Amino acid sequence: MGLAVAYELCLQGCRPVLFEADDRLGGMAASFDFAGVLLERYYHFHCLSDQAFFELLDELNLQACLRWQETRMGFFLDGRLYPWGSAGAVLNFRRLPLITRIRYLLHAARCLSLRDWKPLDRISASSWLKKWLGEKGYQVLWQKLFTYKFYQHSDSLSAAWIWSRIRRIGQSRRWLKETLGYLEGGSEHWINGLATEIQRQGGEIRLSMPVDGLRPLGSSALGAVELTSRNGVERFDAVISTIPLPLVAPVLANGGADPDLVAQYTAQTSVACACVVIQTSKPITGNFWTNVNDPRFAIPGIIELSNLRPLKPHITYVPYYMPADHPDYARPNGAFINDSINCLKAINPQLEDADILASHCSRYRYAQPVCGTNFLSQLPPLNPLPNIWIADTTMYYPEDRGISESIGFGRGLARQVNAALGRGGPE
Ligand SMILES: Cc1cc2nc3c(=O)[nH]c(=O)nc-3n(C[C@H](O)[C@H](O)[C@H](O)COP(=O)(O)OP(=O)(O)OC[C@H]3O[C@@H](n4cnc5c(N)ncnc54)[C@H](O)[C@@H]3O)c2cc1C
């Protein structure tokens, strides 16, 4: 989102300075060197509805690198792997009564036709899903997915948030077949493209440079915001923050903001993710995504990137989401990796130790915001202080965090800020 903001500001004729705390660009979409392959720390796919992403690729001349692939889903339940995702697979899923399978499909269809999501903001995802699928259907199909992502927050998630997730995947179909996208070269490709454009147009990028404090100085003067970083204190006409909202709290507090305002940012909840990636000499399944409902493994599913993007040897992600204060989050990376290997072996008993070629575990503290019921009314304001705008992925609720959504929102925000400063658009 920060890159998209800076890029759009450049197009509007501004000269933005981008402060990034990490040693690389991309945040959740950043990559690392995994056994000689540049790979994203967290799995990513694109959907047919990702309009803002497609527009950006066009502008960066990268549209030819976008590839679409028919993908399959699976469901690993109590030691057995079932096909999942298509209407036929759901109807054949004998672990649930036929009426529950039909209710599941009706709910999926309802998610595609529903337009007014505001009433869903007020009710919980679990009660909404139970109403549609029944207690047993919810237990088998959803409960474990929520528990191993949100733990104590599972029962308070907003129905609007889960609706937007189901709809996004449901819409990504061609001839009724799930079709997902990937970019050749991965996210690094568009991230580098954006960085090059920003710098070419006079913007500046500073890596390993966390912002420590923000203080508004007046209402509309030039240099109206004081920003503190390792470089000391600098003045900017305006600041647009795109760091996770909970991290905004100390930055505002250091600038002397009202404690009631700071508390609004502290109150935002997010779960962390320890995301294991494993390179194997053979596939685990033929699926891109396999939901896992098995008491031995504390994960919602596994994601076999190689079944979307033809990467060899085979790449599988195993994400462990949990609140960062959960005792398990303190476990060493090796423990998550061992659990992941055991899980992959349970799903594919043909997998042997010799097939495991490499492994890695990345961690992100603010990996998934918890969007609870009545979330809309709990969001802090977008422009809480003069010439300071603050957004993160929750600002485009009920959409879930996503690359396209962050790009689209960030670009719109940059145009809005530019107009508020009375700068007008590009020449
Ligand atoms: C496991 C996982 C899987 C995902 N899968 C998908 C997917 O399949 N498809 C999809 O579209 N999206 C997916 N996403 C989401 C996608 O990666 C994000 O929505 C997108 O990258 C959001 O980017 P952002 O810039 O809004 O936020 P972030 O990526 O969180 O960026 C925030 C940035 O702020 C920086 N920062 C923090 N504090 C400071 C500070 N004080 N000063 C300066 N900088 C600071 C951070 O280092 C970071 O770079 C996934 C995310 C995760 C974690």
The ligand as an SDF file (V2000), in Angstrom:
LIG
                    3D

 53 58  0  0  0  0  0  0  0  0999 V2000
    0.3070  -15.6110    4.9090 C   0  0  0  0  0  0  0  0  0  0  0  0
   -0.2400  -14.5610    3.9830 C   0  0  0  0  0  0  0  0  0  0  0  0
   -0.8200  -14.9350    2.8050 C   0  0  0  0  0  0  0  0  0  0  0  0
   -1.3520  -13.9700    1.9190 C   0  0  0  0  0  0  0  0  0  0  0  0
   -1.9090  -14.3800    0.7450 N   0  0  0  0  0  0  0  0  0  0  0  0
   -2.3670  -13.4550   -0.1350 C   0  0  0  0  0  0  0  0  0  0  0  0
   -2.8590  -13.8320   -1.4180 C   0  0  0  0  0  0  0  0  0  0  0  0
   -2.8740  -15.0070   -1.7590 O   0  0  0  0  0  0  0  0  0  0  0  0
   -3.3050  -12.8490   -2.2690 N   0  0  0  0  0  0  0  0  0  0  0  0
   -3.2840  -11.5340   -1.9230 C   0  0  0  0  0  0  0  0  0  0  0  0
   -3.6820  -10.6790   -2.7320 O   0  0  0  0  0  0  0  0  0  0  0  0
   -2.8390  -11.1490   -0.7100 N   0  0  0  0  0  0  0  0  0  0  0  0
   -2.3720  -12.0700    0.1880 C   0  0  0  0  0  0  0  0  0  0  0  0
   -1.8590  -11.6810    1.3960 N   0  0  0  0  0  0  0  0  0  0  0  0
   -1.9800  -10.2970    1.7970 C   0  0  0  0  0  0  0  0  0  0  0  0
   -1.0040   -9.3850    1.0900 C   0  0  0  0  0  0  0  0  0  0  0  0
    0.3040   -9.7940    1.2410 O   0  0  0  0  0  0  0  0  0  0  0  0
   -1.2220   -8.0510    1.7680 C   0  0  0  0  0  0  0  0  0  0  0  0
   -2.5640   -7.6870    1.7310 O   0  0  0  0  0  0  0  0  0  0  0  0
   -0.5240   -6.9400    1.1310 C   0  0  0  0  0  0  0  0  0  0  0  0
    0.8420   -7.2230    0.9960 O   0  0  0  0  0  0  0  0  0  0  0  0
   -0.7820   -5.7630    2.0490 C   0  0  0  0  0  0  0  0  0  0  0  0
    0.2240   -4.8860    1.9770 O   0  0  0  0  0  0  0  0  0  0  0  0
    0.2130   -3.5720    2.8510 P   0  0  0  0  0  0  0  0  0  0  0  0
    1.2340   -2.6970    2.2880 O   0  0  0  0  0  0  0  0  0  0  0  0
   -1.1660   -3.0260    2.9370 O   0  0  0  0  0  0  0  0  0  0  0  0
    0.6300   -4.0350    4.3180 O   0  0  0  0  0  0  0  0  0  0  0  0
    1.9900   -4.6860    4.8230 P   0  0  0  0  0  0  0  0  0  0  0  0
    2.4600   -5.6910    3.8490 O   0  0  0  0  0  0  0  0  0  0  0  0
    1.7320   -5.1430    6.2270 O   0  0  0  0  0  0  0  0  0  0  0  0
    3.0320   -3.4930    4.8260 O   0  0  0  0  0  0  0  0  0  0  0  0
    3.2850   -2.6890    5.9280 C   0  0  0  0  0  0  0  0  0  0  0  0
    4.7180   -2.1970    5.8320 C   0  0  0  0  0  0  0  0  0  0  0  0
    4.9640   -1.2610    6.8670 O   0  0  0  0  0  0  0  0  0  0  0  0
    6.2950   -1.4560    7.3080 C   0  0  0  0  0  0  0  0  0  0  0  0
    6.4310   -0.8300    8.6320 N   0  0  0  0  0  0  0  0  0  0  0  0
    5.9960   -1.2590    9.8330 C   0  0  0  0  0  0  0  0  0  0  0  0
    6.2740   -0.3690   10.7960 N   0  0  0  0  0  0  0  0  0  0  0  0
    6.9040    0.6660   10.2040 C   0  0  0  0  0  0  0  0  0  0  0  0
    7.4220    1.9070   10.6740 C   0  0  0  0  0  0  0  0  0  0  0  0
    7.3410    2.2760   11.9660 N   0  0  0  0  0  0  0  0  0  0  0  0
    8.0100    2.7450    9.7720 N   0  0  0  0  0  0  0  0  0  0  0  0
    8.0960    2.4000    8.4470 C   0  0  0  0  0  0  0  0  0  0  0  0
    7.6080    1.2360    7.9610 N   0  0  0  0  0  0  0  0  0  0  0  0
    7.0130    0.3920    8.8250 C   0  0  0  0  0  0  0  0  0  0  0  0
    6.4540   -2.9530    7.2970 C   0  0  0  0  0  0  0  0  0  0  0  0
    7.8100   -3.3280    7.3240 O   0  0  0  0  0  0  0  0  0  0  0  0
    5.7490   -3.3050    5.9840 C   0  0  0  0  0  0  0  0  0  0  0  0
    6.6320   -3.2770    4.8980 O   0  0  0  0  0  0  0  0  0  0  0  0
   -1.2970  -12.6140    2.2790 C   0  0  0  0  0  0  0  0  0  0  0  0
   -0.6850  -12.2300    3.4780 C   0  0  0  0  0  0  0  0  0  0  0  0
   -0.1600  -13.1970    4.3250 C   0  0  0  0  0  0  0  0  0  0  0  0
    0.4990  -12.7800    5.6110 C   0  0  0  0  0  0  0  0  0  0  0  0
  1  2  1  0
  2  3  1  0
  2 52  2  0
  3  4  2  0
  4  5  1  0
  4 50  1  0
  5  6  2  0
  6  7  1  0
  6 13  1  0
  7  8  2  0
  7  9  1  0
  9 10  1  0
 10 11  2  0
 10 12  1  0
 12 13  2  0
 13 14  1  0
 14 15  1  0
 14 50  1  0
 15 16  1  0
 16 17  1  0
 16 18  1  0
 18 19  1  0
 18 20  1  0
 20 21  1  0
 20 22  1  0
 22 23  1  0
 23 24  1  0
 24 25  2  0
 24 26  1  0
 24 27  1  0
 27 28  1  0
 28 29  2  0
 28 30  1  0
 28 31  1  0
 31 32  1  0
 32 33  1  0
 33 34  1  0
 33 48  1  0
 34 35  1  0
 35 36  1  0
 35 46  1  0
 36 37  1  0
 36 45  1  0
 37 38  2  0
 38 39  1  0
 39 40  1  0
 39 45  2  0
 40 41  1  0
 40 42  2  0
 42 43  1  0
 43 44  2  0
 44 45  1  0
 46 47  1  0
 46 48  1  0
 48 49  1  0
 50 51  2  0
 51 52  1  0
 52 53  1  0
M  END
$$$$
